[in-house]
Amino acid sequence: MSPTQRSLKNLRERGYMVAVVEKYNAHIKRRIDLWGFGDLLACRLPDEDGISAMPVIVQTTTASNMASRRTKIAESEEARFWKACGGAVLLHGWAKRPPLKGKKRIRVELKEEWI
């Protein structure tokens, strides 16, 4: 399962409506992120507590690659504009961990960071 697929599943389980906004360009054989920093677009209704929910652009990656993605987002004028318009940016990093003692299955952990 790819980091994008894991984030889709995680966000949907948390009540978000999610769409993949990263596209594949066959001419250059590369994936192109929305505005250079987004893989997913997510939104949800406000919580029962009345806490409003804002639209979120999610960048998904491996946990070991989070620092470079964080830098890319911090340097992005498009990300600053998105946030100034009331949107949020979320960085999802997925890491494979060894099985717990007595278990055989590899664990996958999410590191989540709001930017």
C-alpha positions in Angstrom: 0.0 0.0 0.0 1.4 3.4 -1.0 1.6 6.4 1.4 -1.2 8.1 -0.6 -3.4 5.0 -0.2 -2.7 4.9 3.5 -3.5 8.6 3.9 -6.7 8.2 1.9 -7.8 5.4 4.2 -6.8 7.2 7.4 -8.6 10.5 6.5 -11.8 8.7 5.4 -11.9 6.8 8.7 -11.6 10.2 10.5 -14.7 11.6 8.6 -13.0 13.5 5.8 -14.2 13.5 2.2 -10.9 13.1 0.2 -9.9 13.4 -3.4 -6.6 12.6 -5.1 -5.3 15.8 -6.7 -1.8 14.5 -7.7 -1.7 13.6 -11.4 0.6 11.5 -13.6 2.1 13.2 -16.6 2.9 10.4 -19.1 5.0 12.6 -21.3 7.6 13.2 -18.6 6.8 10.0 -16.7 6.4 11.9 -13.4 3.7 12.6 -10.8 2.7 16.2 -10.5 1.4 17.5 -7.2 -1.4 20.1 -6.9 0.4 23.5 -6.9 3.7 21.6 -6.4 3.0 20.5 -2.8 -0.3 18.5 -2.6 -1.3 14.9 -3.1 -4.8 15.0 -1.5 -7.6 17.5 -1.0 -9.7 16.8 2.1 -12.6 18.5 3.9 -15.1 17.6 6.6 -18.0 19.0 8.4 -17.5 20.9 11.7 -17.3 18.8 14.9 -20.1 18.5 17.3 -18.3 21.0 19.5 -18.8 23.6 16.8 -15.1 23.6 15.9 -15.0 24.6 12.3 -13.3 22.5 9.7 -11.2 24.0 7.0 -10.2 22.5 3.6 -6.9 20.7 3.9 -4.2 19.9 1.3 -2.3 16.8 2.3 1.3 15.9 1.2 2.0 12.2 1.7 5.4 10.6 1.9 7.6 8.2 3.8 8.6 9.3 7.3 12.3 9.5 6.3 11.4 12.0 3.5 9.3 14.4 5.7 12.1 17.0 6.2 12.5 17.6 2.5 8.7 17.8 2.0 8.4 20.2 4.9 11.1 22.4 3.4 9.4 22.3 -0.1 6.1 23.4 1.4 7.7 26.1 3.5 9.3 27.6 0.4 6.2 27.3 -1.7 4.4 30.6 -2.5 1.4 28.6 -3.5 1.2 27.0 0.0 1.5 30.4 1.7 -1.4 31.7 -0.6 -3.5 28.6 0.2 -3.0 29.2 4.0 -3.8 32.9 3.6 -7.1 32.0 1.9 -8.1 29.9 5.0 -6.9 26.5 3.9 -4.6 24.2 5.9 -1.6 22.0 4.9 -1.0 18.6 6.5 2.1 16.5 6.1 1.7 12.7 6.4 4.8 10.6 6.8 4.4 6.8 6.9 7.1 4.6 8.5 7.4 0.8 8.7 8.4 -0.4 12.1 9.5 -3.9 13.3 6.9 -6.2 14.8 6.1 -5.8 18.5 7.5 -8.5 20.8 5.8 -11.8 20.1 4.2 -10.6 16.9 5.2 -11.3 13.3 3.5 -8.5 11.4 5.4 -5.3 10.5 3.7 -2.2 11.9 3.1 1.0 9.9 3.0 4.3 11.8 1.7 7.7 10.8 3.6 10.8 11.7 1.3 13.7 11.1 2.3 17.4 11.1 0.2 20.5 10.5 2.3 23.1 8.6 
